[in-house]
Amino acid sequence: MATKRRFGDLRLLILTALESGQKTVNQLSKDSGINWRTVDNHIIHLIGRGYVSPVFTSPYVKIYQITDAGRAALVQGDVP
């Protein structure tokens, strides 16, 4: 049985995926290997912490980008 990943590990994977540019939740899911629903839930947390910001939002698609605070957290390797 695989070990369960911690929230901080999942959030680091999401921020790492955003380092290469703006992405949708589906793109983040594919790039990070995390299911869509989990990415969506963690994105909400990362927006609240100021690590991610929405670029475009419509009923059909949401596009996100990493912020300077998110890059700093990624360099430190510690995302609460």
Secondary structure, 3 states (H helix, E strand, C coil): CCCCCCHHHHHHHHHHHHCCCCEEHHHHHHHHCCCHHHHHHHHHHHHHHCCEEEEEECCCCEEEEECHHHHHHHHHCCCC
